[in-house]
Amino acid sequence: MKTYKDPDKSKEEAMDDAWARKLGFLATVSHEIRNPLNVIIGISRLLRHPATEEERQEYLDGLSQTSESLLELVNNIMDFSKLEAGKLILNSRPTNLRKNLMESMTSQRAIAGAKGVDFQVEIDEILPSWLLLDPVKINQVLLNLVSNAVKFTHEGKVVVAVRVEELSPEKATVNFTVRDTGIGIPKEKLKVIFEAFDQGGENINFEFGGTGLGLSISKRVVDLYGGELEVQSETGKGSEFRFVLELEIEQEPAKDPEPAIQPDPLPLLTENLKVLVVDDNKLNLLVVCKNLDLWGIKYKTASTGLGAVRKVQEEVFNLILMDLHMPGMDGLEAAGVIRNIEGCREMPIIGLTASTDKKFRIGIEAAGFSDLLAKPFRPEELLESIILHTKTRTASLVL
């Protein structure tokens, strides 16, 4: 990790500063985790007491929003760890940047509006309709920059500008700028603003929230594109972040023909499924099974790897949802044993894990897993994976 080096400091002082920043970062992460956990625990307890339908809806909305914020925090930490290890890759594909940008800015526009801050998106008219880029990563960079701008601006405006600097038949050089009239960044902090363990000001996280990872992640994603994330700022007058990317121009992807109107496909895809759910955590098991109930999927459960092996020996399943980290026989071992049971060599096994232990991620392919979902996952991600890995087999059953 590159760090700003002060020529006036000794090696020992620089190490002490780096260690102090890391300790400060850990304290910030603890603060940022404890806040949403306090909300989740508090609302969960409130739901045990009588409440009006309006109050219950407010509680549920709060749980949903807070859980999404907590998931975003965890994802940022994981993205940063991948960047540190050099394992974060760009998944570029033809993207309608104008449409993608306008859709991704909707939530920030609403937040700014609630604060009375003017929110503007300016997109160059000559911006090509389709460009080759990773829409998820570009959204992540822009949302990090824009959410900071909205967070630190109490009056005035936030502007997101996308300008074409150079244009040829094959490529477009695009300038992305986010500027605000917010509190600004102290001059001495501009040298370290993109470091992972610095947030740009004393106690700033306690006033505004955040871990300080967003800018570090954004800079490194821009670096992967061969660009440079730059900042200009003045305390009390606002900030401007900008980066320039050279992107390949793409033709609009061919559209699939409009399908004939069909009945809801979900029952056809799930009604003949029988799934084995394996997890030693009762609440994780409950969450998965309740979603399977909603989708009309039949299932059986096991709480250990050995229990899963015994279930498979006794009954026929279309798919297994397997937790990886379990006491005794873990998910990897259980999958290896199941693969050697007659008729189970090709059965889809989807791994479910909250672990970041490398041995699990290295071993999943060798153990014959069809897919891996990281906890916490959204219900639609689970359903998509189930359908993806069973649709051929299910289709043959319902025809």
Backbone hydrogen bonds, N-H to C=O, Kabsch-Sander energy under -0.5 kcal/mol:
donor,donor_aa,acceptor,acceptor_aa,energy
6,D,4,Y,-0.6
9,K,6,D,-2.0
14,A,10,S,-2.3
15,M,11,K,-2.2
16,D,12,E,-2.3
17,D,13,E,-2.3
18,A,14,A,-2.4
19,W,15,M,-2.6
20,A,16,D,-2.4
21,R,17,D,-2.3
22,K,18,A,-2.1
23,L,19,W,-2.5
24,G,20,A,-2.4
25,F,21,R,-2.4
26,L,22,K,-2.6
27,A,23,L,-2.2
28,T,24,G,-2.1
29,V,25,F,-2.9
30,S,26,L,-2.4
31,H,27,A,-2.2
32,E,28,T,-2.9
33,I,29,V,-2.1
34,R,30,S,-2.7
35,N,31,H,-2.0
37,L,33,I,-2.0
38,N,34,R,-2.6
39,V,35,N,-1.7
40,I,36,P,-2.9
41,I,37,L,-3.0
42,G,38,N,-2.3
43,I,39,V,-3.0
44,S,40,I,-2.3
45,R,41,I,-1.8
46,L,42,G,-1.9
47,L,43,I,-2.1
48,R,45,R,-1.3
49,H,46,L,-1.8
56,R,52,T,-2.6
57,Q,53,E,-2.2
58,E,54,E,-1.9
59,Y,55,E,-2.6
60,L,56,R,-2.5
61,D,57,Q,-2.5
62,G,58,E,-2.3
63,L,59,Y,-2.5
64,S,60,L,-2.4
65,Q,61,D,-2.7
66,T,62,G,-2.5
67,S,63,L,-2.4
68,E,64,S,-2.1
69,S,65,Q,-1.9
70,L,66,T,-2.2
71,L,67,S,-2.4
72,E,68,E,-2.2
73,L,69,S,-2.0
74,V,70,L,-2.2
75,N,71,L,-2.7
76,N,72,E,-2.3
77,I,73,L,-2.1
78,M,74,V,-2.5
79,D,75,N,-2.8
80,F,76,N,-2.4
81,S,77,I,-2.0
82,K,78,M,-2.1
83,L,79,D,-2.4
84,E,80,F,-2.5
85,A,81,S,-1.6
86,G,83,L,-1.0
87,K,82,K,-3.0
88,L,82,K,-0.7
89,I,87,K,-0.5
92,S,90,L,-0.8
93,R,133,L,-2.8
95,T,131,L,-2.6
97,L,95,T,-1.4
100,N,96,N,-2.8
101,L,97,L,-2.8
102,M,98,R,-2.2
103,E,99,K,-2.2
104,S,100,N,-2.0
105,M,101,L,-1.4
106,T,103,E,-1.1
109,R,105,M,-2.4
110,A,106,T,-1.8
111,I,107,S,-2.1
112,A,108,Q,-2.6
113,G,109,R,-2.4
114,A,110,A,-2.0
115,K,111,I,-1.0
115,K,112,A,-0.7
116,G,112,A,-0.5
116,G,113,G,-1.1
117,V,112,A,-2.7
118,D,156,G,-2.4
120,Q,158,V,-2.6
122,E,160,V,-3.3
123,I,121,V,-0.6
124,D,162,V,-2.7
127,L,124,D,-1.6
131,L,95,T,-2.5
132,L,248,E,-2.7
133,L,93,R,-1.7
133,L,131,L,-0.8
138,I,134,D,-2.5
139,N,135,P,-2.3
140,Q,136,V,-2.1
141,V,137,K,-2.3
142,L,138,I,-2.6
143,L,139,N,-3.2
144,N,140,Q,-2.1
145,L,141,V,-2.2
146,V,142,L,-3.3
147,S,143,L,-2.8
148,N,144,N,-1.6
149,A,145,L,-2.1
150,V,146,V,-2.8
151,K,147,S,-2.4
152,F,148,N,-2.4
153,T,150,V,-0.9
154,H,152,F,-0.6
157,K,155,E,-0.5
158,V,118,D,-2.6
159,V,179,R,-3.0
160,V,120,Q,-2.8
161,A,159,V,-0.6
161,A,177,T,-3.0
162,V,122,E,-3.0
163,R,175,N,-2.6
165,E,163,R,-0.6
165,E,173,T,-3.2
166,E,173,T,-1.1
168,S,171,K,-2.8
172,A,247,L,-2.8
173,T,166,E,-2.8
174,V,172,A,-0.7
174,V,245,L,-3.1
175,N,163,R,-3.6
176,F,174,V,-0.6
176,F,243,F,-3.1
177,T,161,A,-2.7
177,T,175,N,-0.5
178,V,241,F,-2.9
179,R,159,V,-2.4
180,D,239,S,-2.4
181,T,157,K,-1.2
183,I,152,F,-1.9
189,K,186,P,-1.4
190,L,186,P,-0.8
190,L,187,K,-0.9
192,V,189,K,-1.3
193,I,189,K,-0.8
195,E,192,V,-2.0
198,D,195,E,-1.3
204,I,201,G,-1.5
207,E,203,N,-1.0
208,F,204,I,-2.6
209,G,205,N,-2.2
216,S,212,G,-0.7
217,I,213,L,-2.8
218,S,214,G,-2.6
219,K,215,L,-2.5
220,R,216,S,-1.8
221,V,217,I,-2.3
222,V,218,S,-2.4
223,D,219,K,-2.3
224,L,220,R,-1.9
225,Y,221,V,-1.1
225,Y,222,V,-0.6
226,G,223,D,-1.9
227,G,222,V,-2.4
230,E,228,E,-0.6
230,E,242,R,-2.9
232,Q,240,E,-2.3
234,E,238,G,-2.1
236,G,183,I,-3.2
237,K,234,E,-2.5
238,G,234,E,-1.3
240,E,232,Q,-2.7
241,F,178,V,-2.9
242,R,230,E,-2.1
243,F,176,F,-2.1
245,L,174,V,-2.5
247,L,172,A,-3.0
247,L,245,L,-0.7
249,I,170,E,-3.2
250,E,130,W,-2.4
268,L,264,D,-0.5
269,L,265,P,-1.9
270,T,266,L,-1.7
271,E,267,P,-2.7
273,L,270,T,-1.7
275,V,298,K,-2.4
276,L,319,L,-2.2
277,V,275,V,-0.6
277,V,300,K,-2.8
278,V,276,L,-0.5
278,V,321,L,-3.2
279,D,277,V,-0.5
279,D,302,A,-2.1
282,K,280,D,-0.7
285,L,281,N,-2.3
286,L,282,K,-2.2
287,V,283,L,-2.4
288,V,284,N,-2.1
289,C,285,L,-2.5
290,K,286,L,-2.5
291,N,287,V,-1.6
292,L,288,V,-2.1
293,D,289,C,-2.2
294,L,290,K,-1.8
295,W,291,N,-1.6
296,G,293,D,-1.2
297,I,292,L,-2.8
298,K,273,L,-1.2
298,K,296,G,-0.5
300,K,275,V,-2.2
302,A,277,V,-2.2
305,G,329,M,-1.0
308,A,304,T,-1.8
309,V,305,G,-2.0
310,R,306,L,-2.1
311,K,307,G,-2.2
312,V,308,A,-2.3
313,Q,309,V,-1.7
314,E,310,R,-1.2
315,E,311,K,-2.5
318,N,274,K,-3.1
319,L,274,K,-1.1
320,I,348,P,-2.0
321,L,276,L,-3.1
322,M,320,I,-0.7
322,M,350,I,-2.8
323,D,278,V,-2.4
323,D,321,L,-0.5
324,L,352,L,-1.7
326,M,324,L,-1.0
330,D,328,G,-0.8
331,G,324,L,-2.1
332,L,324,L,-0.5
334,A,330,D,-2.5
335,A,331,G,-2.4
336,G,332,L,-2.0
337,V,333,E,-2.1
338,I,334,A,-2.7
339,R,335,A,-2.3
340,N,336,G,-0.5
340,N,337,V,-1.1
341,I,338,I,-1.9
344,C,341,I,-2.2
347,M,344,C,-0.6
350,I,320,I,-3.0
351,G,349,I,-0.6
351,G,371,D,-2.9
352,L,322,M,-2.7
353,T,373,L,-2.1
360,F,357,D,-1.1
361,R,357,D,-1.2
362,I,358,K,-2.8
363,G,359,K,-1.6
364,I,360,F,-1.1
366,A,362,I,-0.5
367,A,363,G,-2.0
368,G,365,E,-1.2
369,F,364,I,-2.5
370,S,349,I,-3.0
371,D,349,I,-1.1
373,L,351,G,-3.1
375,K,353,T,-3.3
381,E,378,R,-1.0
382,L,378,R,-1.6
383,L,379,P,-2.5
384,E,380,E,-2.3
385,S,381,E,-2.0
386,I,382,L,-2.5
387,I,383,L,-2.7
388,L,384,E,-2.5
389,H,385,S,-2.1
390,T,386,I,-0.7
390,T,387,I,-0.8
391,K,387,I,-1.9
394,T,390,T,-3.3
395,A,391,K,-2.7
396,S,392,T,-1.6
397,L,393,R,-0.9
397,L,394,T,-0.6
398,V,394,T,-1.7
399,L,395,A,-1.3
